[in-house]
Amino acid sequence: WMWLTLLYSITGGAALLYALYRWLIPAVVQYHAGLALIWHDVIVERILDTVTQSTRPQRILGAVQKNATRGDPRSVVRAIDQYCRNQEWAMNVGDEKGCILDSVVSEVNPATVLELGTYCGYSTVRIASLLPPHAKLITLEFNPEFAVIARQVIAWAGLEDKIQLVEGASGDLIPKMKEQFGVETFDLVFLDHWKDRYLPDTKLMEECGLLRKGSVLLADNVICPGTPEYLEFVRSSPRYESQYFKSHLEYTKVEDGLEKSVFLG
């Protein structure tokens, strides 16, 4: 009886822990910004890295290779969204804010795009799939391990010809855009990298003459984790006309949004 009781205790404890991990805690943190980021971006990621002996980007790539159709960008986007909603959260722009991103890309119809922060290539694929023929998308990624995964995701989507992924720090690469990459100005810039780089990189793009009258900056995560200095700058500067699109932090119920800022010259 003792062994049976012990077995029931272990089984019951394991079932409780699984329920907490899989459903109860995720449901609770859905509405709290700090808890959501700590739970998903620290605790769960470390647990899964240890258990699977892989990284989150590698697991996302695996979901793409398993569930997405090669050469179909939208199926790549769907596969990542499905994985991140049902299996493991990740800081992509996500499906809800992704629709706002899509609408801005379609409205601007840019010939030249700069993306700051590639991560696994999710938003890169979303943007590139909507670009007109002969348009150019340059995406910058600081982390070489992320860049390795992003290149494979982009290749799976069949968009290598439209996308140039460059590894390095945005502060080092932005001044080289004209000379090394042959870009005079960008029609659209998507900011989705380190939040404390939004403002300095925007000022750097101004200094380097990479923004023309009508250039659009679209910034993600302006509420969560938040970019207060950047928001204050674009909303108060006479050089920008800004609009906030209220939404939610990717795959949660936490308020977040995108800030669209048109450069007035």
Accessible surface in RSA format (square Angstrom, percent):
REM  Atomic radii and reference values for relative SASA: ProtOr
REM  Chains: A
REM  Algorithm: Lee & Richards
REM  Probe-radius: 1.40
REM  Slices: 20
REM RES _ NUM      All-atoms   Total-Side   Main-Chain    Non-polar    All polar
REM                ABS   REL    ABS   REL    ABS   REL    ABS   REL    ABS   REL
RES TRP A   1   240.86  96.7 201.30  97.4  39.56  92.9 171.20  91.3  69.66 113.0
RES MET A   2   142.98  74.0 132.71  87.8  10.27  24.4  98.33  83.6  44.65  59.2
RES TRP A   3   185.77  74.6 182.47  88.3   3.30   7.7 159.02  84.8  26.75  43.4
RES LEU A   4    74.04  41.2  70.73  50.6   3.32   8.3  72.60  51.0   1.45   3.9
RES THR A   5    81.00  57.6  78.96  80.1   2.03   4.8  60.78  81.6  20.22  30.6
RES LEU A   6    85.92  47.9  82.92  59.3   3.00   7.5  85.59  60.1   0.33   0.9
RES LEU A   7   102.53  57.1 101.00  72.3   1.53   3.9 102.36  71.9   0.18   0.5
RES TYR A   8   149.78  69.9 142.66  81.2   7.13  18.5 103.42  77.7  46.36  57.2
RES SER A   9    66.87  56.5  47.34  63.2  19.52  45.0  36.25  77.2  30.62  42.9
RES ILE A  10   106.09  60.4  97.77  72.8   8.32  20.1 104.52  75.3   1.57   4.3
RES THR A  11    78.88  56.1  74.38  75.4   4.50  10.7  66.70  89.6  12.17  18.4
RES GLY A  12    39.30  48.5   0.00   N/A  39.30  48.5  33.68  92.4   5.63  12.6
RES GLY A  13    30.96  38.2   0.00   N/A  30.96  38.2  28.35  77.8   2.61   5.8
RES ALA A  14    56.22  51.7  46.99  72.5   9.23  21.0  50.63  71.3   5.59  14.8
RES ALA A  15    61.28  56.3  47.76  73.7  13.52  30.8  56.61  79.7   4.68  12.4
RES LEU A  16   107.31  59.8 102.53  73.4   4.78  12.0 106.80  75.0   0.51   1.4
RES LEU A  17   121.01  67.4 118.32  84.6   2.69   6.8 118.55  83.3   2.45   6.6
RES TYR A  18   115.96  54.1 111.09  63.2   4.87  12.7  86.92  65.3  29.04  35.8
RES ALA A  19    26.83  24.7  26.83  41.4   0.00   0.0  26.83  37.8   0.00   0.0
RES LEU A  20    60.31  33.6  60.31  43.1   0.00   0.0  60.31  42.4   0.00   0.0
RES TYR A  21    60.24  28.1  56.00  31.9   4.24  11.0  51.79  38.9   8.45  10.4
RES ARG A  22    76.52  32.1  70.09  35.7   6.43  15.3   9.33  12.7  67.20  40.7
RES TRP A  23   150.16  60.3 144.54  70.0   5.62  13.2 125.19  66.7  24.97  40.5
RES LEU A  24    93.37  52.0  92.22  66.0   1.15   2.9  93.09  65.4   0.28   0.7
RES ILE A  25    54.95  31.3  54.54  40.6   0.41   1.0  54.93  39.6   0.02   0.1
RES PRO A  26    28.02  20.4  27.77  25.3   0.25   0.9  28.02  23.1   0.00   0.0
RES ALA A  27    60.51  55.6  48.01  74.1  12.51  28.4  54.28  76.4   6.23  16.5
RES VAL A  28   104.41  68.7  89.10  80.7  15.31  36.9  96.10  83.5   8.31  22.5
RES VAL A  29     6.49   4.3   6.49   5.9   0.00   0.0   6.49   5.6   0.00   0.0
RES GLN A  30    42.16  23.6  42.02  30.7   0.14   0.3  14.59  31.1  27.57  20.9
RES TYR A  31   159.22  74.3 133.21  75.8  26.00  67.7  96.26  72.3  62.96  77.6
RES HIS A  32    95.74  52.3  93.54  65.0   2.20   5.6  66.28  68.3  29.47  34.3
RES ALA A  33    37.91  34.9  33.38  51.5   4.53  10.3  33.38  47.0   4.53  12.0
RES GLY A  34    33.04  40.7   0.00   N/A  33.04  40.7  29.76  81.7   3.28   7.3
RES LEU A  35    82.91  46.2  81.62  58.4   1.29   3.2  81.62  57.3   1.29   3.5
RES ALA A  36     0.87   0.8   0.48   0.7   0.38   0.9   0.48   0.7   0.38   1.0
RES LEU A  37    34.50  19.2  33.73  24.1   0.77   1.9  34.08  23.9   0.42   1.1
RES ILE A  38    94.53  53.8  94.03  70.1   0.50   1.2  94.50  68.0   0.04   0.1
RES TRP A  39    23.95   9.6  23.56  11.4   0.39   0.9  22.42  12.0   1.53   2.5
RES HIS A  40    21.03  11.5  20.81  14.5   0.22   0.6  16.77  17.3   4.26   5.0
RES ASP A  41    53.99  37.8  42.66  42.5  11.33  26.8   4.42  10.4  49.57  49.4
RES VAL A  42    56.41  37.1  54.71  49.5   1.70   4.1  56.41  49.0   0.00   0.0
RES ILE A  43    70.75  40.3  66.95  49.9   3.80   9.2  70.45  50.7   0.30   0.8
RES VAL A  44    11.22   7.4  11.22  10.2   0.00   0.0  11.22   9.7   0.00   0.0
RES GLU A  45    40.36  23.2  40.36  30.5   0.00   0.0   6.00  11.6  34.36  28.1
RES ARG A  46   164.53  69.1 162.41  82.8   2.13   5.1  57.33  78.4 107.21  65.0
RES ILE A  47    73.46  41.8  68.16  50.8   5.30  12.8  73.41  52.9   0.05   0.1
RES LEU A  48    34.01  18.9  34.01  24.3   0.00   0.0  34.01  23.9   0.00   0.0
RES ASP A  49    44.32  31.0  40.01  39.8   4.31  10.2  17.97  42.3  26.35  26.3
RES THR A  50    95.06  67.6  84.84  86.0  10.22  24.4  64.10  86.1  30.96  46.8
RES VAL A  51   111.23  73.2  81.62  73.9  29.61  71.3  88.03  76.5  23.20  62.9
RES THR A  52    63.35  45.1  36.41  36.9  26.94  64.2  43.97  59.1  19.39  29.3
RES GLN A  53   151.39  84.7 118.40  86.5  33.00  78.6  57.86 123.2  93.53  70.9
RES SER A  54    28.91  24.4  21.60  28.8   7.31  16.8  24.55  52.3   4.36   6.1
RES THR A  55    52.37  37.2  52.37  53.1   0.00   0.0  48.73  65.5   3.64   5.5
RES ARG A  56     4.50   1.9   4.47   2.3   0.03   0.1   0.12   0.2   4.38   2.7
RES PRO A  57     7.30   5.3   7.30   6.7   0.00   0.0   7.30   6.0   0.00   0.0
RES GLN A  58    89.21  49.9  80.49  58.8   8.72  20.8  20.82  44.3  68.40  51.9
RES ARG A  59    31.37  13.2  21.00  10.7  10.38  24.7  28.10  38.4   3.27   2.0
RES ILE A  60     0.02   0.0   0.02   0.0   0.00   0.0   0.02   0.0   0.00   0.0
RES LEU A  61    14.96   8.3  14.96  10.7   0.00   0.0  14.96  10.5   0.00   0.0
RES GLY A  62    32.96  40.6   0.00   N/A  32.96  40.6  28.50  78.2   4.46  10.0
RES ALA A  63     9.47   8.7   3.18   4.9   6.29  14.3   7.84  11.0   1.63   4.3
RES VAL A  64     0.00   0.0   0.00   0.0   0.00   0.0   0.00   0.0   0.00   0.0
RES GLN A  65    79.69  44.6  63.07  46.1  16.62  39.6  15.19  32.3  64.51  48.9
RES LYS A  66   174.40  85.1 138.83  85.2  35.57  84.7  90.07  81.1  84.33  89.8
RES ASN A  67    86.93  59.9  52.82  51.0  34.11  82.1  14.86  35.8  72.06  69.7
RES ALA A  68    10.51   9.7   0.00   0.0  10.51  23.9   0.95   1.3   9.56  25.3
RES THR A  69    86.44  61.5  79.91  81.0   6.52  15.5  54.53  73.2  31.91  48.2
RES ARG A  70   159.41  66.9 137.92  70.3  21.49  51.2  58.41  79.8 101.00  61.2
RES GLY A  71    46.66  57.5   0.00   N/A  46.66  57.5  21.48  59.0  25.18  56.4
RES ASP A  72    49.65  34.8  47.68  47.5   1.96   4.6  14.34  33.8  35.30  35.2
RES PRO A  73    26.64  19.4  26.64  24.3   0.00   0.0  26.64  22.0   0.00   0.0
RES ARG A  74    74.09  31.1  73.97  37.7   0.12   0.3  56.42  77.1  17.67  10.7
RES SER A  75     8.64   7.3   6.87   9.2   1.77   4.1   7.10  15.1   1.55   2.2
RES VAL A  76     0.18   0.1   0.18   0.2   0.00   0.0   0.18   0.2   0.00   0.0
RES VAL A  77     6.28   4.1   6.26   5.7   0.02   0.0   6.28   5.5   0.00   0.0
RES ARG A  78   144.74  60.8 140.94  71.8   3.80   9.0  72.94  99.7  71.80  43.5
RES ALA A  79     3.92   3.6   0.58   0.9   3.34   7.6   2.98   4.2   0.93   2.5
RES ILE A  80     0.22   0.1   0.22   0.2   0.00   0.0   0.22   0.2   0.00   0.0
RES ASP A  81    16.40  11.5  16.22  16.1   0.18   0.4  10.53  24.8   5.88   5.9
RES GLN A  82   110.51  61.8 103.65  75.8   6.85  16.3  31.51  67.1  79.00  59.9
RES TYR A  83    34.42  16.1  30.62  17.4   3.80   9.9  26.82  20.2   7.60   9.4
RES CYS A  84     4.52   3.4   0.00   0.0   4.52  10.6   0.00   0.0   4.52   4.9
RES ARG A  85   125.79  52.8  93.30  47.6  32.49  77.4  38.40  52.5  87.39  53.0
RES ASN A  86    76.65  52.9  69.12  66.8   7.54  18.2  22.59  54.4  54.07  52.3
RES GLN A  87   111.49  62.3  86.83  63.5  24.66  58.7  19.53  41.6  91.96  69.7
RES GLU A  88     5.43   3.1   0.73   0.6   4.70  11.2   4.54   8.8   0.89   0.7
RES TRP A  89    10.44   4.2   5.53   2.7   4.90  11.5   5.39   2.9   5.05   8.2
RES ALA A  90     0.06   0.1   0.06   0.1   0.00   0.0   0.06   0.1   0.00   0.0
RES MET A  91    46.52  24.1  38.54  25.5   7.98  19.0  19.55  16.6  26.97  35.7
RES ASN A  92     5.60   3.9   0.68   0.7   4.92  11.8   4.92  11.8   0.68   0.7
RES VAL A  93     0.72   0.5   0.00   0.0   0.72   1.7   0.00   0.0   0.72   2.0
RES GLY A  94     0.28   0.3   0.00   N/A   0.28   0.3   0.28   0.8   0.00   0.0
RES ASP A  95    37.84  26.5  36.86  36.7   0.98   2.3  22.92  53.9  14.91  14.9
RES GLU A  96    74.95  43.0  63.94  48.4  11.02  26.2  42.19  81.6  32.76  26.8
RES LYS A  97     0.85   0.4   0.15   0.1   0.69   1.7   0.15   0.1   0.69   0.7
RES GLY A  98     0.00   0.0   0.00   N/A   0.00   0.0   0.00   0.0   0.00   0.0
RES CYS A  99    80.02  60.5  72.54  80.9   7.48  17.6  28.02  71.0  52.01  56.1
RES ILE A 100    30.39  17.3  28.18  21.0   2.21   5.3  30.34  21.8   0.06   0.2
RES LEU A 101     0.11   0.1   0.11   0.1   0.00   0.0   0.11   0.1   0.00   0.0
RES ASP A 102    22.48  15.7  22.43  22.3   0.06   0.1  14.17  33.3   8.32   8.3
RES SER A 103    62.95  53.2  51.48  68.7  11.47  26.4  48.70 103.7  14.25  20.0
RES VAL A 104     2.19   1.4   2.07   1.9   0.12   0.3   2.19   1.9   0.00   0.0
RES VAL A 105     0.80   0.5   0.44   0.4   0.36   0.9   0.44   0.4   0.36   1.0
RES SER A 106    68.77  58.1  45.04  60.1  23.73  54.7  37.50  79.9  31.28  43.8
RES GLU A 107   118.08  67.8  83.76  63.4  34.33  81.7  49.67  96.1  68.41  55.9
RES VAL A 108    34.56  22.7  10.34   9.4  24.21  58.3  16.48  14.3  18.07  49.0
RES ASN A 109    92.71  63.9  78.43  75.8  14.27  34.4  17.92  43.1  74.79  72.3
RES PRO A 110     1.18   0.9   0.11   0.1   1.08   3.9   1.18   1.0   0.00   0.0
RES ALA A 111    56.95  52.4  54.16  83.6   2.79   6.3  54.16  76.3   2.79   7.4
RES THR A 112    29.31  20.8  29.31  29.7   0.00   0.0  27.93  37.5   1.38   2.1
RES VAL A 113     0.00   0.0   0.00   0.0   0.00   0.0   0.00   0.0   0.00   0.0
RES LEU A 114     0.00   0.0   0.00   0.0   0.00   0.0   0.00   0.0   0.00   0.0
RES GLU A 115     0.00   0.0   0.00   0.0   0.00   0.0   0.00   0.0   0.00   0.0
RES LEU A 116     0.34   0.2   0.01   0.0   0.33   0.8   0.34   0.2   0.00   0.0
RES GLY A 117    10.94  13.5   0.00   N/A  10.94  13.5   7.41  20.3   3.52   7.9
RES THR A 118     2.85   2.0   0.00   0.0   2.85   6.8   0.00   0.0   2.85   4.3
RES TYR A 119    43.13  20.1  42.52  24.2   0.61   1.6  38.40  28.9   4.73   5.8
RES CYS A 120     0.34   0.3   0.02   0.0   0.32   0.8   0.02   0.1   0.32   0.3
RES GLY A 121     0.00   0.0   0.00   N/A   0.00   0.0   0.00   0.0   0.00   0.0
RES TYR A 122     3.39   1.6   2.45   1.4   0.94   2.4   2.74   2.1   0.65   0.8
RES SER A 123     5.70   4.8   4.78   6.4   0.92   2.1   0.41   0.9   5.29   7.4
RES THR A 124     0.00   0.0   0.00   0.0   0.00   0.0   0.00   0.0   0.00   0.0
RES VAL A 125     0.00   0.0   0.00   0.0   0.00   0.0   0.00   0.0   0.00   0.0
RES ARG A 126    11.97   5.0  11.97   6.1   0.00   0.0   0.00   0.0  11.97   7.3
RES ILE A 127     0.21   0.1   0.00   0.0   0.21   0.5   0.21   0.1   0.00   0.0
RES ALA A 128     0.00   0.0   0.00   0.0   0.00   0.0   0.00   0.0   0.00   0.0
RES SER A 129    35.20  29.7   5.60   7.5  29.60  68.2   8.60  18.3  26.60  37.3
RES LEU A 130    62.75  34.9  40.98  29.3  21.77  54.7  45.43  31.9  17.32  46.6
RES LEU A 131     9.47   5.3   0.00   0.0   9.47  23.8   0.00   0.0   9.47  25.5
RES PRO A 132    35.18  25.6  27.85  25.4   7.34  26.7  35.10  29.0   0.08   0.5
RES PRO A 133   105.65  77.0  90.08  82.1  15.57  56.6  94.39  77.9  11.26  70.0
RES HIS A 134   185.42 101.3 143.02  99.4  42.40 108.5 108.73 112.1  76.70  89.2
RES ALA A 135     8.63   7.9   0.03   0.0   8.60  19.6   1.20   1.7   7.43  19.7
RES LYS A 136    75.20  36.7  73.34  45.0   1.85   4.4  48.94  44.1  26.26  28.0
RES LEU A 137     0.18   0.1   0.00   0.0   0.18   0.4   0.00   0.0   0.18   0.5
RES ILE A 138     0.32   0.2   0.32   0.2   0.00   0.0   0.32   0.2   0.00   0.0
RES THR A 139     0.00   0.0   0.00   0.0   0.00   0.0   0.00   0.0   0.00   0.0
RES LEU A 140     3.92   2.2   1.77   1.3   2.16   5.4   1.88   1.3   2.04   5.5
RES GLU A 141    13.33   7.7  12.62   9.6   0.71   1.7   0.77   1.5  12.56  10.3
RES PHE A 142   126.92  63.5 115.14  71.3  11.78  30.6 115.14  69.8  11.78  33.7
RES ASN A 143    44.55  30.7  43.16  41.7   1.38   3.3   8.30  20.0  36.25  35.0
RES PRO A 144    79.43  57.9  79.09  72.1   0.34   1.2  79.35  65.5   0.08   0.5
RES GLU A 145   121.88  70.0 116.23  87.9   5.65  13.5  45.90  88.8  75.98  62.0
RES PHE A 146    56.97  28.5  56.97  35.3   0.00   0.0  56.97  34.5   0.00   0.0
RES ALA A 147     0.00   0.0   0.00   0.0   0.00   0.0   0.00   0.0   0.00   0.0
RES VAL A 148    82.85  54.5  79.23  71.7   3.62   8.7  81.82  71.1   1.03   2.8
RES ILE A 149    10.62   6.0  10.62   7.9   0.00   0.0  10.62   7.6   0.00   0.0
RES ALA A 150     0.00   0.0   0.00   0.0   0.00   0.0   0.00   0.0   0.00   0.0
RES ARG A 151   101.91  42.8  95.91  48.9   6.00  14.3  54.28  74.2  47.63  28.9
RES GLN A 152    73.24  41.0  67.62  49.4   5.61  13.4  32.95  70.1  40.29  30.6
RES VAL A 153     0.00   0.0   0.00   0.0   0.00   0.0   0.00   0.0   0.00   0.0
RES ILE A 154     6.74   3.8   6.74   5.0   0.00   0.0   6.74   4.9   0.00   0.0
RES ALA A 155    36.30  33.4  29.49  45.5   6.81  15.5  29.49  41.5   6.81  18.0
RES TRP A 156    38.07  15.3  37.58  18.2   0.49   1.2  37.67  20.1   0.40   0.6
RES ALA A 157     1.16   1.1   0.00   0.0   1.16   2.6   0.00   0.0   1.16   3.1
RES GLY A 158    44.80  55.2   0.00   N/A  44.80  55.2  16.41  45.0  28.39  63.6
RES LEU A 159    18.43  10.3  16.59  11.9   1.84   4.6  18.43  12.9   0.00   0.0
RES GLU A 160    95.07  54.6  82.60  62.5  12.47  29.7  39.39  76.2  55.67  45.5
RES ASP A 161   151.61 106.2 112.48 112.0  39.13  92.5  41.59  97.9 110.02 109.7
RES LYS A 162    53.95  26.3  49.43  30.3   4.52  10.8  35.33  31.8  18.62  19.8
RES ILE A 163    18.62  10.6   1.18   0.9  17.45  42.1   2.64   1.9  15.98  43.4
RES GLN A 164    73.10  40.9  68.56  50.1   4.53  10.8  29.65  63.1  43.45  33.0
RES LEU A 165    20.56  11.5   4.31   3.1  16.25  40.9   4.31   3.0  16.25  43.7
RES VAL A 166    21.34  14.0  18.94  17.1   2.40   5.8  21.34  18.5   0.00   0.0
RES GLU A 167    75.70  43.5  54.72  41.4  20.99  50.0  21.46  41.5  54.24  44.3
RES GLY A 168    24.20  29.8   0.00   N/A  24.20  29.8  22.49  61.7   1.71   3.8
RES ALA A 169    32.53  29.9  27.78  42.9   4.75  10.8  29.11  41.0   3.42   9.1
RES SER A 170    12.51  10.6   7.77  10.4   4.74  10.9   3.69   7.9   8.82  12.4
RES GLY A 171    25.16  31.0   0.00   N/A  25.16  31.0  13.04  35.8  12.12  27.1
RES ASP A 172    90.27  63.2  82.88  82.5   7.39  17.5  21.14  49.8  69.12  68.9
RES LEU A 173    16.05   8.9  16.05  11.5   0.00   0.0  16.05  11.3   0.00   0.0
RES ILE A 174     0.65   0.4   0.00   0.0   0.65   1.6   0.00   0.0   0.65   1.8
RES PRO A 175    68.11  49.6  42.10  38.4  26.00  94.5  42.23  34.9  25.88 160.8
RES LYS A 176    85.90  41.9  84.13  51.6   1.76   4.2  43.32  39.0  42.57  45.3
RES MET A 177     0.10   0.0   0.08   0.1   0.01   0.0   0.08   0.1   0.01   0.0
RES LYS A 178    80.09  39.1  69.34  42.5  10.74  25.6  42.16  37.9  37.93  40.4
RES GLU A 179   162.90  93.5 128.49  97.2  34.40  81.9  51.76 100.1 111.14  90.7
RES GLN A 180   112.52  62.9  77.81  56.9  34.71  82.6  26.51  56.4  86.01  65.2
RES PHE A 181    23.43  11.7  15.69   9.7   7.74  20.1  22.00  13.3   1.44   4.1
RES GLY A 182    62.47  77.0   0.00   N/A  62.47  77.0  31.75  87.1  30.72  68.8
RES VAL A 183     3.54   2.3   1.35   1.2   2.19   5.3   3.54   3.1   0.00   0.0
RES GLU A 184   118.83  68.2 114.34  86.5   4.50  10.7  59.86 115.8  58.97  48.1
RES THR A 185    38.24  27.2  33.76  34.2   4.48  10.7  19.30  25.9  18.94  28.6
RES PHE A 186     0.90   0.5   0.90   0.6   0.00   0.0   0.90   0.5   0.00   0.0
RES ASP A 187    20.10  14.1  20.10  20.0   0.00   0.0   2.34   5.5  17.76  17.7
RES LEU A 188     0.00   0.0   0.00   0.0   0.00   0.0   0.00   0.0   0.00   0.0
RES VAL A 189     0.00   0.0   0.00   0.0   0.00   0.0   0.00   0.0   0.00   0.0
RES PHE A 190     0.10   0.0   0.10   0.1   0.00   0.0   0.10   0.1   0.00   0.0
RES LEU A 191     0.00   0.0   0.00   0.0   0.00   0.0   0.00   0.0   0.00   0.0
RES ASP A 192    23.96  16.8  10.56  10.5  13.41  31.7   0.20   0.5  23.77  23.7
RES HIS A 193    25.34  13.8  13.51   9.4  11.83  30.3  22.34  23.0   3.00   3.5
RES TRP A 194   172.04  69.0 167.72  81.2   4.32  10.1 158.96  84.8  13.08  21.2
RES LYS A 195    40.56  19.8  31.33  19.2   9.23  22.0  29.04  26.1  11.53  12.3
RES ASP A 196   117.05  82.0  92.48  92.1  24.57  58.1  52.57 123.7  64.48  64.3
RES ARG A 197    78.17  32.8  78.17  39.8   0.00   0.0  28.80  39.4  49.37  29.9
RES TYR A 198     0.00   0.0   0.00   0.0   0.00   0.0   0.00   0.0   0.00   0.0
RES LEU A 199    30.39  16.9  29.10  20.8   1.30   3.3  29.10  20.4   1.30   3.5
RES PRO A 200    51.66  37.6  42.92  39.1   8.74  31.8  47.69  39.4   3.97  24.7
RES ASP A 201     0.00   0.0   0.00   0.0   0.00   0.0   0.00   0.0   0.00   0.0
RES THR A 202     0.00   0.0   0.00   0.0   0.00   0.0   0.00   0.0   0.00   0.0
RES LYS A 203    87.91  42.9  87.32  53.6   0.59   1.4  40.71  36.6  47.20  50.3
RES LEU A 204    35.39  19.7  34.47  24.7   0.92   2.3  35.10  24.6   0.29   0.8
RES MET A 205     0.00   0.0   0.00   0.0   0.00   0.0   0.00   0.0   0.00   0.0
RES GLU A 206    36.29  20.8  17.70  13.4  18.59  44.3   6.32  12.2  29.97  24.5
RES GLU A 207   139.71  80.2  98.60  74.6  41.10  97.9  51.49  99.6  88.21  72.0
RES CYS A 208    35.67  27.0  18.65  20.8  17.02  40.0  15.99  40.5  19.68  21.2
RES GLY A 209    31.43  38.8   0.00   N/A  31.43  38.8  27.21  74.7   4.22   9.4
RES LEU A 210     0.47   0.3   0.47   0.3   0.00   0.0   0.47   0.3   0.00   0.0
RES LEU A 211    13.83   7.7   0.34   0.2  13.49  33.9   0.34   0.2  13.49  36.3
RES ARG A 212    94.65  39.7  87.67  44.7   6.98  16.6  50.45  69.0  44.19  26.8
RES LYS A 213   156.80  76.5 140.55  86.2  16.25  38.7  83.28  75.0  73.52  78.3
RES GLY A 214    28.59  35.3   0.00   N/A  28.59  35.3  19.81  54.4   8.78  19.7
RES SER A 215     0.01   0.0   0.01   0.0   0.00   0.0   0.01   0.0   0.00   0.0
RES VAL A 216     8.24   5.4   8.24   7.5   0.00   0.0   8.24   7.2   0.00   0.0
RES LEU A 217     0.00   0.0   0.00   0.0   0.00   0.0   0.00   0.0   0.00   0.0
RES LEU A 218     0.04   0.0   0.04   0.0   0.00   0.0   0.04   0.0   0.00   0.0
RES ALA A 219     0.00   0.0   0.00   0.0   0.00   0.0   0.00   0.0   0.00   0.0
RES ASP A 220     0.45   0.3   0.45   0.4   0.00   0.0   0.00   0.0   0.45   0.4
RES ASN A 221     0.03   0.0   0.03   0.0   0.00   0.0   0.00   0.0   0.03   0.0
RES VAL A 222     3.02   2.0   0.00   0.0   3.02   7.3   0.00   0.0   3.02   8.2
RES ILE A 223    72.74  41.4  55.30  41.2  17.44  42.0  57.18  41.2  15.56  42.2
RES CYS A 224     3.90   3.0   3.64   4.1   0.27   0.6   2.64   6.7   1.26   1.4
RES PRO A 225    67.51  49.2  34.55  31.5  32.96 119.8  38.83  32.1  28.68 178.3
RES GLY A 226    15.06  18.6   0.00   N/A  15.06  18.6   5.72  15.7   9.34  20.9
RES THR A 227     5.43   3.9   0.59   0.6   4.84  11.5   5.42   7.3   0.01   0.0
RES PRO A 228   101.61  74.1  91.66  83.6   9.95  36.2  97.49  80.5   4.12  25.6
RES GLU A 229   124.98  71.8 120.53  91.2   4.46  10.6  41.52  80.3  83.46  68.1
RES TYR A 230     2.69   1.3   1.43   0.8   1.26   3.3   1.43   1.1   1.26   1.6
RES LEU A 231    15.41   8.6  15.41  11.0   0.00   0.0  15.41  10.8   0.00   0.0
RES GLU A 232   123.25  70.8 115.06  87.1   8.19  19.5  42.59  82.4  80.67  65.9
RES PHE A 233    45.61  22.8  40.61  25.2   5.01  13.0  45.30  27.5   0.31   0.9
RES VAL A 234     0.45   0.3   0.00   0.0   0.45   1.1   0.00   0.0   0.45   1.2
RES ARG A 235   124.11  52.1  90.33  46.0  33.78  80.4  44.46  60.8  79.65  48.3
RES SER A 236    83.92  70.9  51.94  69.3  31.98  73.7  46.06  98.1  37.87  53.0
RES SER A 237    17.01  14.4   8.36  11.2   8.66  19.9   9.53  20.3   7.48  10.5
RES PRO A 238   122.67  89.4  96.66  88.1  26.01  94.5 109.55  90.4  13.12  81.5
RES ARG A 239    99.46  41.8  98.47  50.2   0.99   2.4  35.71  48.8  63.75  38.6
RES TYR A 240    12.52   5.8   0.00   0.0  12.52  32.6   0.00   0.0  12.52  15.4
RES GLU A 241   114.98  66.0 108.61  82.2   6.37  15.2  36.00  69.6  78.98  64.5
RES SER A 242    37.91  32.0   3.44   4.6  34.47  79.4   4.09   8.7  33.82  47.4
RES GLN A 243    95.69  53.5  90.22  65.9   5.48  13.0  34.12  72.6  61.57  46.7
RES TYR A 244    68.83  32.1  43.97  25.0  24.86  64.7  43.97  33.0  24.86  30.6
RES PHE A 245    51.35  25.7  47.94  29.7   3.41   8.9  51.35  31.1   0.00   0.0
RES LYS A 246   147.35  71.9 120.24  73.8  27.11  64.5  65.26  58.7  82.09  87.4
RES SER A 247     4.10   3.5   0.91   1.2   3.19   7.3   3.80   8.1   0.30   0.4
RES HIS A 248    61.89  33.8  61.21  42.5   0.67   1.7  35.36  36.4  26.53  30.9
RES LEU A 249     0.79   0.4   0.27   0.2   0.52   1.3   0.27   0.2   0.52   1.4
RES GLU A 250     3.60   2.1   0.08   0.1   3.52   8.4   3.52   6.8   0.08   0.1
RES TYR A 251    12.15   5.7   1.99   1.1  10.16  26.4   1.99   1.5  10.16  12.5
RES THR A 252     6.66   4.7   0.10   0.1   6.56  15.6   1.08   1.5   5.58   8.4
RES LYS A 253   114.94  56.1 102.72  63.0  12.22  29.1  44.93  40.4  70.01  74.6
RES VAL A 254     9.93   6.5   7.64   6.9   2.29   5.5   9.93   8.6   0.00   0.0
RES GLU A 255    73.77  42.4  65.95  49.9   7.82  18.6  23.48  45.4  50.30  41.1
RES ASP A 256     0.00   0.0   0.00   0.0   0.00   0.0   0.00   0.0   0.00   0.0
RES GLY A 257     0.00   0.0   0.00   N/A   0.00   0.0   0.00   0.0   0.00   0.0
RES LEU A 258     0.00   0.0   0.00   0.0   0.00   0.0   0.00   0.0   0.00   0.0
RES GLU A 259     1.33   0.8   1.33   1.0   0.00   0.0   0.00   0.0   1.33   1.1
RES LYS A 260    21.11  10.3  20.66  12.7   0.45   1.1   3.78   3.4  17.33  18.5
RES SER A 261     0.00   0.0   0.00   0.0   0.00   0.0   0.00   0.0   0.00   0.0
RES VAL A 262    36.38  23.9  36.38  32.9   0.00   0.0  36.38  31.6   0.00   0.0
RES PHE A 263     8.09   4.0   8.04   5.0   0.05   0.1   8.04   4.9   0.05   0.2
RES LEU A 264    73.29  40.8  61.27  43.8  12.02  30.2  61.27  43.0  12.02  32.3
RES GLY A 265    50.69  62.5   0.00   N/A  50.69  62.5  37.00 101.5  13.69  30.7
END  Absolute sums over single chains surface
CHAIN  1 A    12848.4      10613.3       2235.1       7874.3       4974.1
END  Absolute sums over all chains
TOTAL         12848.4      10613.3       2235.1       7874.3       4974.1
